[in-house]
């Protein structure tokens, strides 16, 4: 398929997948639901993908965000390679793990800032240049790869050869990664491919895209560090100990809302393990009465609780909690709010009772809910369960940028 045909197909697919939310005046979250949503803002996004059996949501959502950034800047749609990012992040995480004598996290997970780190060091390539499935099949699955790499590193961290590492460990580790994901020359700049009628290396293609990685910032909101300062989020996947800007919760909510309304999408890291989260029902909500979300599989409009009729919150709006910064902090420290999943927020909708929701592009394929792989996260849920957001610095208000020292 030539480049022109690919672009046309990508545009058509994107419009079809987004149509249910973007183009309809009103819609609902799932069949039989009494929710009525209207779109307030919906921004351009590339088609939903499927990370399948990998922990690489951060790469899928982060690159989806950058693909939308290209669209926002009036550039052609691109399908960027998540596995190129994952492949090179594996190398960075392995080195860090060994330097820390195994007292660090090594796994499939990562953070949004890992993408700029990879692009600066190794560039970026289109999906077709590096699909990352040398092990065969049509769906991503890193179970065996992760098992092999973890076994290697656990053996190496003891430095079995005279309490030192030989020069061979990196090649051995890289060869395993490439055996599963796809071979890359020792000098990644020798990896050549064609795009837009020209031949590129990963770094020259990154330059061709014109995305400046210094333009992107991570924001968070927790009370155990000073506001308007940066700190390293204490989460296992932050292997780089990268620092995020800490701002008050109300300001984080305003930044997220206003970014979308001004035309900026953003990547979203959050906890999706709550009872009020159901990708299949297309909702992430935070009901005041948890009985309203007692059965995510139920298709009934009401639950029977000892003769009391309890509304099913996945099928009709209910009252939601509005957590304080202190409650949010306690949930984080108690391990109730964890760094579960990376996603991409592309719009805002409102239900018939006036509650607003962010439109979330997920990376679990399009077949598992009635919103073509998207879901809607209520503002109360976002307020409670957000870990961080990754956004273009120009989406921030000028006074906040000044407080944070961002130019």
Backbone torsions as a table, in degrees:
resi	resn	phi	psi	omega
1	UNK	NA	129.1	-179.5
2	UNK	-79.3	171.1	-173.4
3	UNK	-61.9	-40.9	-178.7
4	UNK	-62.7	-45.3	179.6
5	UNK	-62.7	-39.0	179.6
6	UNK	-63.1	-42.0	-179.8
7	UNK	-64.4	-42.8	180.0
8	UNK	-62.6	-46.0	179.4
9	UNK	-61.9	-41.1	-179.3
10	UNK	-64.3	-43.3	178.5
11	UNK	-63.5	-46.1	-179.2
12	UNK	-61.3	-45.5	-179.8
13	UNK	-60.9	-43.4	-178.7
14	UNK	-61.9	-43.7	-179.6
15	UNK	-65.0	-40.4	179.5
16	UNK	-63.8	-46.2	-176.4
17	UNK	-69.2	-30.1	-178.1
18	UNK	-90.6	-13.1	-168.8
19	UNK	-59.0	-38.3	-174.6
20	UNK	-61.4	-34.2	178.9
21	UNK	-95.3	-42.8	-169.2
22	UNK	-77.5	-39.1	-168.3
23	UNK	-102.4	-17.2	-179.0
24	UNK	-86.0	144.3	178.0
25	UNK	-69.4	-35.4	177.0
26	UNK	-147.6	150.6	-179.4
27	UNK	-158.6	173.0	177.9
28	UNK	-125.8	174.3	-172.9
29	UNK	-87.4	-30.2	-178.8
30	UNK	-159.4	161.6	-177.2
31	UNK	-59.4	133.5	178.9
32	UNK	87.3	-4.6	-177.4
33	UNK	-77.4	147.3	177.4
34	UNK	-94.4	-1.6	174.9
35	UNK	-63.7	141.1	172.2
36	UNK	-128.1	113.3	-178.4
37	UNK	-106.5	142.6	170.3
38	UNK	-122.7	144.4	-176.6
39	UNK	-81.9	128.0	174.3
40	UNK	-96.0	-35.4	178.4
41	UNK	-161.3	134.4	175.3
42	UNK	-142.5	123.0	-174.4
43	UNK	-101.8	162.3	-175.6
44	UNK	-67.3	140.3	177.3
45	UNK	-147.0	152.9	175.8
46	UNK	-79.4	168.7	-175.5
47	UNK	-60.5	150.7	176.5
48	UNK	-65.8	137.7	177.0
49	UNK	-113.7	-179.2	-178.7
50	UNK	-129.8	112.9	177.0
51	UNK	-73.3	-16.6	178.5
52	UNK	51.6	-130.5	-173.6
53	UNK	-92.1	61.0	174.6
54	UNK	-138.2	158.6	174.5
55	UNK	-99.3	37.5	-173.7
56	UNK	-105.4	30.9	178.8
57	UNK	-55.3	-36.8	-179.1
58	UNK	-59.6	-36.0	179.3
59	UNK	-74.5	-43.4	179.3
60	UNK	-63.0	-48.6	-176.8
61	UNK	-71.7	-39.3	179.3
62	UNK	-64.4	-41.6	178.4
63	UNK	-73.4	-33.9	174.3
64	UNK	-58.6	-42.2	176.6
65	UNK	-60.4	-46.0	-179.8
66	UNK	-67.3	-33.4	175.2
67	UNK	-63.4	-39.3	175.3
68	UNK	-67.9	-33.2	176.2
69	UNK	-61.7	-40.5	177.0
70	UNK	-63.0	-42.3	177.8
71	UNK	-64.2	-41.1	179.0
72	UNK	-59.8	-34.3	-179.1
73	UNK	-85.4	7.5	176.2
74	UNK	80.3	17.1	-179.2
75	UNK	-93.8	166.7	-178.8
76	UNK	-65.5	155.1	176.5
77	UNK	-71.3	138.4	177.3
78	UNK	-126.8	146.3	174.4
79	UNK	-109.1	99.2	-173.8
80	UNK	-89.1	153.8	-173.1
81	UNK	-84.3	109.8	175.5
82	UNK	-65.6	-33.7	-176.0
83	UNK	-76.5	-23.4	171.9
84	UNK	-64.4	-43.2	176.8
85	UNK	-63.5	-48.5	-178.1
86	UNK	-62.0	-42.9	-178.3
87	UNK	-57.6	-47.9	-176.2
88	UNK	-78.0	-27.5	174.1
89	UNK	-67.8	-36.0	175.8
90	UNK	-55.2	-40.6	-178.9
91	UNK	-66.5	-42.6	178.5
92	UNK	-65.6	-42.1	-179.9
93	UNK	-66.4	-35.6	179.1
94	UNK	-65.3	-45.3	179.0
95	UNK	-61.4	-44.5	179.2
96	UNK	-61.9	-41.4	-179.0
97	UNK	-61.1	-42.6	-178.7
98	UNK	-74.4	-36.5	176.1
99	UNK	-63.4	-28.8	179.7
100	UNK	-93.1	13.0	179.8
101	UNK	53.0	35.5	177.6
102	UNK	84.1	-2.2	-179.7
103	UNK	-90.9	54.3	179.7
104	UNK	-156.1	168.4	-178.3
105	UNK	-87.9	134.9	170.1
106	UNK	-130.9	125.4	-179.7
107	UNK	-174.0	-170.2	-179.6
108	UNK	-77.5	-23.2	-176.0
109	UNK	-70.3	163.7	178.7
110	UNK	-165.4	-171.7	179.9
111	UNK	-125.4	162.4	-177.6
112	UNK	-58.2	-35.5	-177.9
113	UNK	-69.6	-10.0	174.5
114	UNK	-66.7	-26.6	-178.9
115	UNK	-68.3	-50.2	173.4
116	UNK	-57.1	-37.4	179.1
117	UNK	-60.3	-45.6	179.2
118	UNK	-66.1	-45.4	-176.9
119	UNK	-62.7	-39.4	177.9
120	UNK	-65.3	-39.3	-176.2
121	UNK	-86.5	-36.9	-170.0
122	UNK	-128.1	-1.4	-178.4
123	UNK	75.8	-164.0	-179.2
124	UNK	-146.4	155.4	-178.9
125	UNK	-136.9	160.5	174.5
126	UNK	-70.3	160.4	179.4
127	UNK	-56.0	-43.6	-175.9
128	UNK	-67.3	-22.6	178.7
129	UNK	-78.7	-26.6	-179.7
130	UNK	-149.4	80.4	-180.0
131	UNK	-69.4	-23.7	173.7
132	UNK	75.2	32.8	178.3
133	UNK	-134.4	54.6	179.3
134	UNK	-67.0	-16.6	-180.0
135	UNK	-79.6	-2.3	176.9
136	UNK	95.9	166.9	-178.7
137	UNK	90.7	176.4	-178.3
138	UNK	-115.7	0.8	-179.6
139	UNK	-127.6	144.3	-179.7
140	UNK	-69.6	136.9	177.0
141	UNK	-154.7	112.3	-176.2
142	UNK	-106.3	15.0	-175.8
143	UNK	-59.8	-50.8	-178.8
144	UNK	-69.4	-41.8	178.5
145	UNK	-57.7	-47.2	-179.0
146	UNK	-63.5	-38.9	179.6
147	UNK	-64.1	-43.3	-179.0
148	UNK	-67.1	-46.8	-177.9
149	UNK	-64.8	-41.2	179.2
150	UNK	-64.0	-41.5	177.4
151	UNK	-61.3	-42.4	178.4
152	UNK	-61.0	-48.7	-175.6
153	UNK	-67.7	-37.1	178.2
154	UNK	-65.6	-30.5	175.4
155	UNK	-75.4	-38.3	-176.5
156	UNK	-74.8	-28.7	-175.0
157	UNK	-64.0	-20.7	177.4
158	UNK	-81.3	-6.5	-178.7
159	UNK	49.1	65.4	-171.6
160	UNK	-66.1	-20.2	-176.7
161	UNK	-99.0	93.0	178.3
162	UNK	56.9	34.7	177.4
163	UNK	59.9	27.6	177.4
164	UNK	-136.3	162.6	172.0
165	UNK	-100.2	136.0	176.2
166	UNK	-77.5	172.0	178.5
167	UNK	-74.7	-6.7	-174.3
168	UNK	-86.2	-16.9	-171.7
169	UNK	-61.2	-40.5	-176.3
170	UNK	-65.8	-41.5	178.2
171	UNK	-64.6	-42.6	179.5
172	UNK	-61.6	-44.8	-179.9
173	UNK	-64.0	-47.5	-179.3
174	UNK	-62.3	-39.8	179.1
175	UNK	-61.3	-36.6	177.6
176	UNK	-67.2	-46.8	178.3
177	UNK	-56.7	-45.8	-177.1
178	UNK	-71.4	-27.7	176.6
179	UNK	-63.7	-32.9	-179.3
180	UNK	-90.7	-38.4	-172.5
181	UNK	-102.0	-26.7	-179.6
182	UNK	135.6	137.4	-174.2
183	UNK	-71.7	138.5	178.2
184	UNK	-132.4	137.1	177.7
185	UNK	-58.4	155.2	178.2
186	UNK	-53.5	-42.2	172.7
187	UNK	-94.3	107.2	-174.4
188	UNK	-61.1	-19.6	177.9
189	UNK	-72.3	-11.0	173.8
190	UNK	-84.1	-3.5	176.0
191	UNK	-80.3	110.7	-174.6
192	UNK	-114.1	148.1	179.1
193	UNK	-158.0	163.7	179.8
194	UNK	-104.2	139.6	175.3
195	UNK	-154.5	137.5	179.0
196	UNK	53.4	36.0	175.8
197	UNK	79.0	6.3	-179.7
198	UNK	-129.6	163.8	176.2
199	UNK	-97.3	132.5	-176.7
200	UNK	-129.2	157.2	163.0
201	UNK	-100.7	169.2	179.5
202	UNK	-56.7	-41.5	-178.3
203	UNK	-75.2	-35.9	178.6
204	UNK	-70.7	-29.9	175.9
205	UNK	-69.9	-39.5	176.5
206	UNK	-59.9	-41.2	177.8
207	UNK	-65.8	-37.9	178.9
208	UNK	-62.3	-39.0	179.5
209	UNK	-65.9	-32.0	175.3
210	UNK	78.8	19.4	177.2
211	UNK	-88.1	122.0	179.0
212	UNK	-91.6	111.2	-176.2
213	UNK	-65.2	-16.7	177.9
214	UNK	-76.4	-6.8	-179.3
215	UNK	-86.1	-2.4	-172.8
216	UNK	-113.7	138.1	-175.7
217	UNK	-131.1	154.3	174.1
218	UNK	-107.3	136.3	179.4
219	UNK	-121.5	146.3	176.5
220	UNK	-146.2	179.9	178.5
221	UNK	-154.1	103.9	175.7
222	UNK	-141.0	152.7	-172.8
223	UNK	-91.4	-6.0	-177.7
224	UNK	-86.7	4.9	172.5
225	UNK	-134.2	156.0	-178.7
226	UNK	-64.6	145.1	173.5
227	UNK	-72.8	152.7	179.0
228	UNK	66.4	21.0	171.9
229	UNK	-124.6	161.9	177.6
230	UNK	-99.7	144.3	174.9
231	UNK	-148.5	160.0	179.7
232	UNK	-84.9	115.2	179.0
233	UNK	-58.1	131.6	-177.2
234	UNK	-84.8	69.7	178.5
235	UNK	-129.3	143.3	-172.7
236	UNK	-56.0	-37.2	-175.6
237	UNK	-76.2	-5.6	177.3
238	UNK	-83.5	63.7	-175.2
239	UNK	-67.7	-22.6	177.2
240	UNK	-83.8	-9.3	-172.9
241	UNK	53.5	41.0	177.8
242	UNK	-68.4	145.7	-176.5
243	UNK	-97.8	137.5	176.4
244	UNK	-110.2	150.9	177.9
245	UNK	-79.5	130.1	-177.9
246	UNK	-99.3	120.8	-179.3
247	UNK	-131.0	158.7	178.2
248	UNK	-57.6	149.7	-174.3
249	UNK	-60.1	-42.3	179.1
250	UNK	-61.9	-35.3	178.7
251	UNK	-71.5	-36.4	176.5
252	UNK	-62.0	-42.7	177.5
253	UNK	-61.3	-42.8	-178.9
254	UNK	-66.8	-41.9	178.3
255	UNK	-59.5	-45.0	-178.4
256	UNK	-63.6	-46.6	179.2
257	UNK	-62.5	-49.7	-174.7
258	UNK	-69.7	-31.6	178.4
259	UNK	-58.9	-49.1	179.7
260	UNK	-61.9	-45.8	-177.0
261	UNK	-65.2	-24.7	178.1
262	UNK	-89.5	-4.5	176.4
263	UNK	104.4	11.1	-179.3
264	UNK	-107.9	120.0	170.1
265	UNK	-79.0	173.2	175.6
266	UNK	-155.5	155.9	176.1
267	UNK	-86.8	146.1	-171.0
268	UNK	-130.5	122.1	173.1
269	UNK	-103.4	128.8	-173.7
270	UNK	-157.7	171.2	174.8
271	UNK	-89.7	126.6	178.0
272	UNK	-120.8	25.1	-178.5
273	UNK	-95.2	3.8	-175.1
274	UNK	-76.5	156.6	177.5
275	UNK	-61.6	-28.2	-178.8
276	UNK	-82.7	2.5	176.9
277	UNK	-100.8	125.8	173.6
278	UNK	-144.8	104.5	177.2
279	UNK	-62.4	-37.5	-179.5
280	UNK	-63.2	-36.1	178.4
281	UNK	-88.4	-4.0	175.4
282	UNK	73.8	24.9	-176.9
283	UNK	-137.9	147.8	165.8
284	UNK	-130.0	110.2	-172.4
285	UNK	-133.7	163.8	-176.5
286	UNK	-131.2	71.8	-176.3
287	UNK	-63.5	144.7	175.1
288	UNK	-64.8	-35.9	179.0
289	UNK	-105.4	105.9	-175.9
290	UNK	-65.0	-14.8	177.5
291	UNK	-63.7	-22.6	-178.6
292	UNK	-73.9	-9.3	177.9
293	UNK	-126.2	34.6	-174.5
294	UNK	-74.3	-20.5	-178.2
295	UNK	-142.4	102.3	-177.1
296	UNK	-71.8	-15.7	-179.4
297	UNK	-89.7	-16.7	-175.8
298	UNK	-65.2	142.5	176.0
299	UNK	-109.2	8.0	-179.8
300	UNK	-80.5	152.8	178.1
301	UNK	-78.7	-22.4	-179.0
302	UNK	-138.2	151.8	170.4
303	UNK	-104.4	150.7	175.5
304	UNK	-102.2	113.0	179.3
305	UNK	-114.5	89.2	-178.3
306	UNK	53.1	46.5	177.5
307	UNK	89.5	-11.7	177.8
308	UNK	-89.3	133.9	-178.5
309	UNK	-87.2	111.2	-177.3
310	UNK	-107.8	125.0	179.3
311	UNK	-65.4	143.6	174.4
312	UNK	-85.0	110.4	-172.1
313	UNK	-69.4	-12.9	176.2
314	UNK	-81.9	-7.3	-178.4
315	UNK	-122.5	-8.0	176.9
316	UNK	-158.2	143.6	-177.2
317	UNK	-62.4	141.9	176.0
318	UNK	-133.5	170.1	177.4
319	UNK	-67.7	137.5	-179.9
320	UNK	-115.3	159.6	177.2
321	UNK	-74.4	155.7	171.6
322	UNK	-128.8	94.0	-169.0
323	UNK	-75.0	152.7	175.6
324	UNK	-89.3	162.9	174.7
325	UNK	-56.8	-34.8	-179.3
326	UNK	-69.4	-39.6	177.1
327	UNK	-66.4	-40.9	178.3
328	UNK	-62.8	-43.1	179.1
329	UNK	-62.0	-44.0	-178.6
330	UNK	-62.6	-39.5	178.6
331	UNK	-64.0	-36.4	178.0
332	UNK	-67.8	-45.0	-177.8
333	UNK	-70.7	-29.0	178.8
334	UNK	-82.3	-3.0	-179.2
335	UNK	78.3	13.5	177.0
336	UNK	-82.1	-28.1	174.5
337	UNK	-110.8	113.5	-177.1
338	UNK	-125.4	168.0	-178.0
339	UNK	-84.0	75.4	-172.6
340	UNK	-78.8	-46.2	-161.0
341	UNK	-152.4	144.6	174.1
342	UNK	-106.4	135.0	-176.9
343	UNK	-140.9	179.5	-175.9
344	UNK	-130.7	121.0	-178.6
345	UNK	-98.3	126.5	-171.4
346	UNK	-126.2	-0.7	-178.1
347	UNK	-169.9	-179.3	178.4
348	UNK	-137.4	135.2	173.6
349	UNK	-128.5	170.4	180.0
350	UNK	-138.0	139.0	178.5
351	UNK	-89.7	179.7	-173.8
352	UNK	-68.1	-13.3	177.8
353	UNK	-100.1	2.9	176.1
354	UNK	94.7	-2.5	177.9
355	UNK	-72.9	134.9	179.0
356	UNK	-96.1	151.1	180.0
357	UNK	-137.2	143.6	170.1
358	UNK	-83.5	141.5	175.6
359	UNK	-87.5	118.1	-172.2
360	UNK	-111.0	122.5	172.8
361	UNK	-87.9	117.2	-177.8
362	UNK	-96.8	177.5	-179.8
363	UNK	-126.5	40.7	179.8
364	UNK	-113.6	26.3	180.0
365	UNK	80.4	-178.5	-173.6
366	UNK	-110.2	-2.0	-169.8
367	UNK	-96.1	-4.7	-168.5
368	UNK	-103.6	6.7	170.6
369	UNK	-156.1	178.1	-175.8
370	UNK	-91.3	6.7	177.7
371	UNK	-111.1	24.2	175.7
372	UNK	56.3	38.0	175.6
373	UNK	93.9	-5.4	173.3
374	UNK	-91.1	166.0	165.9
375	UNK	-149.0	172.1	-175.4
376	UNK	-116.9	124.7	-179.2
377	UNK	-108.0	117.6	-179.4
378	UNK	-64.5	153.7	177.9
379	UNK	-58.3	-40.4	175.6
380	UNK	-60.1	-40.3	178.6
381	UNK	-64.2	-47.1	179.5
382	UNK	-58.4	-43.6	-178.4
383	UNK	-61.3	-38.4	-175.9
384	UNK	-82.6	-39.8	-165.0
385	UNK	-110.5	6.2	177.9
386	UNK	-73.4	133.3	170.3
387	UNK	-92.8	-52.5	179.2
388	UNK	-159.1	165.4	172.2
389	UNK	-129.7	150.9	-177.9
390	UNK	-123.5	117.5	-167.6
391	UNK	-147.9	158.5	174.6
392	UNK	-67.4	136.9	-175.3
393	UNK	-62.5	-25.4	-179.3
394	UNK	-74.0	-9.4	174.5
395	UNK	-76.1	-15.9	-178.6
396	UNK	-81.7	144.1	174.6
397	UNK	-64.8	152.2	-174.7
398	UNK	-59.4	-39.9	-177.5
399	UNK	-67.6	-34.1	177.2
400	UNK	-69.5	-42.4	177.6
401	UNK	-58.9	-39.5	178.9
402	UNK	-64.8	-43.5	179.3
403	UNK	-61.5	-36.3	-177.2
404	UNK	-86.5	-9.0	-178.0
405	UNK	75.4	27.2	179.8
406	UNK	-94.8	128.2	-179.9
407	UNK	-98.7	NA	NA
